[in-house]
Amino acid sequence: MPVTNGADIMAANTYGFIGLGNMGGPMCANLIAAGLSVQVFDAADTAALAPKGSAATDNVGALAAAVDTIFLSLPDGKIVHAVCAEIANAELRRVTTVVDFSTTGPEAAGQALAILADVGITFVDAPVSGGKAGAVAGTLTVIVSGPDAAVGDLAVPFRAVGGNIFHVGPNPGQAQAVKLLNNFLSATAMAATSEAVLFGQKHGVDMSTILDVVNVSTGRNTATMDKFPNRVVPETFDAGFAMELMTKDVALYLEQVGVAGTPDAVGSTMSALWNAAHDKMPGSDFTKIYRYIAGEK
């Protein structure tokens, strides 16, 4: 169910943010712009990456001792688990809630929950969708699962980073499931649209004309409406989400489909395709899947 726009509830007065990369940096900046007090840490270089208005800390333990709520925006589940363990083991620990904006998968969320629950810290699973542009604009979709009270207490920070906030269930891991299926659909739309557009071009139809028709017809999707007109047609390929990350997310989706025992015919095909594209075009933006499918080097 969507989180409503009721009265703002703030159980914690101070916040910490760990992971100041392409997504975490602008999300943290939006928390500060909303008037929240934020202390930050990034293993790469806290001083260089800290948004204006934030306070840099020396390590995870120091952050855990200084704030009530910590947000995470990290590359994968292993790193999330390592950071959660540091938080749990911190001396003079003050933090009572950890919110994970990362995409890690349902099993990884469950492991993070277990690490933190052992020391009485509430864990809220809150992966986001919308890419770097959404992170900068504060318009991300925030997909949340966790206890009702904890999610309600986070209304203000969630609104600072997101345009749409959905509380999808009480158990951490449920939000990860929704995030993975969303990214799988996004990846499938991008790959399928690439094939379809190439088919139309082979018949002498201009790419923009194809998109104009599809976008007022039943085949429209996020790739035809956004990624192609804004990133592929102008050949900028700059959606701000790496092919490596999309490949990881599709592989993680397929892995979790195996755990769940649900159908995987499309998922297995997509995972193989994205793995091959990443092998051929390492370091590329995910929209370059179009050039891979077109057979370009």
Secondary structure by P-SEA (a helix, b strand, c coil): cccccccccccccccccccccccaaaaaaaaaaabbbbbbcccccccccccccbbbbccaaaaaacccbbbbbcccaaaaaaaaaaaaacccccccbbbbcccccaaaaaaaaaaaaaabbbbbbbbbcccaaaaaacccbbbbbccaaaaaaaaaaaaaccccccccccccaaaaaaaaaaaaaaaaaaaaaaaaaaaaaaacccaaaaaaaaaaccccccccccccccccccccccccccaaaaaaaaaaaaaaaaaaccccaaaaaaaaaaaaaaaacccccccaaaaaaaccc
